[in-house]
Amino acid sequence: MVETHSVEVTTRTLVESMVREDSTIDAGALYTVANALGMTDQQVRLCVRRLVADGQFTQQGRGRKAILHATAATASALAPDVEFVRYMFAQDRGEAAWDARWHLVAFAIPETARPARDAMRDGIVRLGGAPIQGGLYVSPNAWEPHLDALAAELDVTDHLSTFTTADLRVGQTEAPRRIAARLWPLDEIAARQRRLLDFAQRTLRRLRAAELSDTELLTVTIELAAEFTRATEPDPLLPPQLLPQPWAGTKARGVVAECWALLLAAEMSTPPRLFRAYADVISDVAEHAAPPGIS
């Protein structure tokens, strides 16, 4: 008997996840996987219609016989950020040790450029930065190249200052681990990682228990990717030295890597692009991973 496993996957996430390596989506496979995830054909049709109207996809044919083509801009935007995935697994293996230096960024963008200011702030938070006070953010990671690229994209380079220190105090808090606990919502981050671990463990048992059809493999892949993204996108990737130990994220990612390795070995006939993009990272992780156990 297959264990129940419920993951929140939006229709849009499903469509974007089904993009193949040639930037196309087979509508027949899309509807089949959508039905397996409990979505109706009408939900899929409405979502596809919106994405086509927004210029993100073009469509050839109708219904289940249609082929969707992601535009170049859409395909680029959907590409997984493999660099960050590789970095988080390197942290788990102890290959990205923290040098005890904090990396700070300050910006003062005028009100006349408010959209750029808001985008800069949002981008800094996405990169894992935590606010210390107005316009001043900190991360333990060497994020300067990403900050520079973001500032250049928004044309606010002259309004940005970056610096590092090994002597940071926030209020009366000086111990690095206490600073991390004060600045980042570690309980929320850990809860998302525990949820990922629970789903990944059940997925691993399912993959080991029986040979799955192409539709089942695609469904599992999309669910796993959705849960992984939900847990990792808001994760600031703090080094182990700043986190409570044992950290749920380390074990969760280890089990996810085992799932990915089994899915890659299954050789789906039309693997989604998002998953193949991780192939090199997954292979590297699988070579280093110790069996975490799934009891």
Secondary structure by P-SEA (a helix, b strand, c coil): cccbbbbbccaaaaaaaaccccccccaaaaaaaaaaacccaaaaaaaaaaaaaacccccccccccbbbbbcaaaaaaaccaaaaaaaaaaaaacccccccbbbbbbbbbcccaaaaaaaaaaaaaaaccccccccbbbbcccaaaaaaaaaaaacccccccccccccccccccccaaaaaaaccaaaaaaaaaaaaaaaaaaaaaaaacccccaaaaaaaaaaaaaaaaaaccccccccccccccccaaaaaaaaaaaaaaaaaaaccccccaaaaaaaaaaaaaaaaccccccc
